[in-house]
Amino acid sequence: MRVLVTADTFSGVWTYSRELVSGLVTQGAQVTLVSFGEIPLPHQTAWMDGLHGLEYHPTAFRLDWMQEGEQDFEAAQEYLCAVVRDTRPDFLHLNQLSFGALPVATPRVVVAHGDVITWWLCIHGHEPAASAWLDWYRETMVASLRRADTVVTASRWMQEMLQLAYGSDFEAHVVPPGRNPIYFNPFITKEDSVLAIGRLWDTGKQVSLLTQHTHGLPVCIVGADNPVPAPPVPIRADVRVSTDQHEISVKGAQTEAQLRTLYSKSKIFAATSQYEPTGLASIEAAFSRCALVANDTDVYRELWGDAALYFERNSAESLSDVLGRLDEDRELARQYGTRAYNRARERFTARRMVDDYLRLYRRLRTPRVAVA
């Protein structure tokens, strides 16, 4: 089996693609990986060492959601078509929502990792202001969804958001995202602390909820979504806000090893997002046996069920109350950490994700004749 996979190097899509590609190669597939956004640094590609079924093509084409992305889109499509002609894959696995209408006959899976219009609908309750760029963006997404053999989302919630934004003229499947448990350590003794991931200004992640009330235990906010390479000299860039009652530490980007340590030591992970298309951070926390305190949204309920504690939707006061409850009851925190860990092992492993995709590839319809 030959599969062409696309990814970007700016977001959690890179981590998702790493898990997918590694799993496919392990299962015997030949994979061509094409990345967009920026040429990755060596630490981002070290995982490829030893994967003998992988061919990698990095590019610096800008992404569709960028205002400049429209300028690069035609050239990016032409490049992808050339790679398809050269490698002749059996399937396209497109982790960019915009490439579904690629003018080739190869069957394709398009995966929705989030997009501009669904973000606006979730956060603001309406679409962004009309513009020529937005018209192009919408037309591109609608064409992609309609041409895809299958559109994959991580949840039914994200599927419904796509239908709200672009209509329901596409075939959809839910494939839960997965991580390899080997990357996390659930057995380190927990510290009485809370971890959250997201930029303070990001209204989608809204980790700023943690700064609006005092808490009885330290809070660490990592203000970057993706790991960075280890610097040659340690750099202290933390910002700390302390009182007699609480302490909040806002950290910059962390290495993968640093993130693993933070997950492992933290008793609680605060999943504060109101827009959550994949839920990867909460999955990583669960594999580290953190108790999950999640925003009471449809997507978190769908992902975690009774394996998480929930605070009233978007309420900083309710979040503080739930954190206080876990701080006072260590056994409850331990129980919920174990619940999250068990659910992650059951539903969110990379092996299960890859197996789901392999079954989906095999079910793809007979390729249709594409119109250039």
Secondary structure, DSSP 8 states (H G I E B T S, - for coil): -EEEEEEESSSHHHHHHHHHHHHHHHTT-EEEEEEESS---HHHHGGGTT-TTEEEEE-----TTSTTHHHHHHHHHHHHHHHHHHH--SEEEE-SGGGGG-SS-S-EEEE----HHHHHHHHHSS-----HHHHHHHHHHHHHHHH-SEEEESSHHHHHHHHHHH-S-S-EEE----B-GGG--TTS--EEEEEEES-TT-TTT-GGGGGSS--SS-EEEE--SS-----SS-----EEEE-SS-EEEEE----HHHHHHHHHHEEEEEE--S--SS-HHHHHHHHTT-EEEEE--HHHHHHHGGGSEEESTT-HHHHHHHHHHHHH-HHHHHHHHHHHHHHHHHH-BHHHHHHHHHHHHHH---------
